[in-house]
Amino acid sequence: MTATTATVTAQTRATTRTGGPDEDGPKVLEHVLGWTLVVVLAMLVTQIGLL
């Protein structure tokens, strides 16, 4: 491996995104939407009679 290849590889690793969630995203919105999903799923389960 040459010095140029090593430099490019190191820079690519530092800036490559994996597609995961951002670290600085709206945490409150995520929590509200998550709990809303939980409540809707619980209502669906009880309406169907699975619980």
C-alpha positions as CSV (number, residue, x, y, z in Angstrom):
1,M,0.0,0.0,0.0
2,T,1.4,3.4,-0.9
3,A,1.3,6.5,1.2
4,T,-1.4,8.0,-1.1
5,T,-3.6,5.0,-0.8
6,A,-3.2,4.9,3.0
7,T,-4.2,8.6,3.2
8,V,-7.2,8.2,1.0
9,T,-8.3,5.1,2.9
10,A,-7.9,6.9,6.3
11,Q,-9.9,9.9,5.1
12,T,-12.7,7.7,3.6
13,R,-13.1,5.8,6.8
14,A,-13.4,9.0,8.8
15,T,-16.2,10.4,6.6
16,T,-18.1,7.3,5.5
17,R,-21.6,7.0,6.9
18,T,-23.2,3.7,7.6
19,G,-26.8,4.9,7.1
20,G,-27.6,4.8,10.9
21,P,-29.4,7.5,12.7
22,D,-27.8,10.9,13.2
23,E,-26.4,11.5,16.6
24,D,-27.8,15.1,16.7
25,G,-31.4,14.3,15.7
26,P,-34.6,15.4,17.4
27,K,-34.7,13.1,20.4
28,V,-38.0,14.3,21.7
29,L,-39.7,13.7,18.3
30,E,-38.3,10.2,18.2
31,H,-39.6,9.4,21.7
32,V,-43.1,10.8,21.0
33,L,-43.4,8.9,17.8
34,G,-42.1,5.7,19.4
35,W,-44.5,5.9,22.3
36,T,-47.4,6.7,19.9
37,L,-46.5,3.5,18.0
38,V,-46.6,1.5,21.2
39,V,-50.0,2.9,22.2
40,V,-51.5,2.3,18.8
41,L,-50.2,-1.2,18.7
42,A,-51.6,-1.9,22.2
43,M,-55.0,-0.5,21.1
44,L,-54.9,-2.7,18.1
45,V,-54.1,-5.8,20.1
46,T,-56.9,-5.2,22.6
47,Q,-59.4,-4.4,19.9
48,I,-58.6,-7.6,18.0
49,G,-58.8,-9.6,21.3
50,L,-55.3,-11.0,21.3
51,L,-54.8,-10.0,24.9
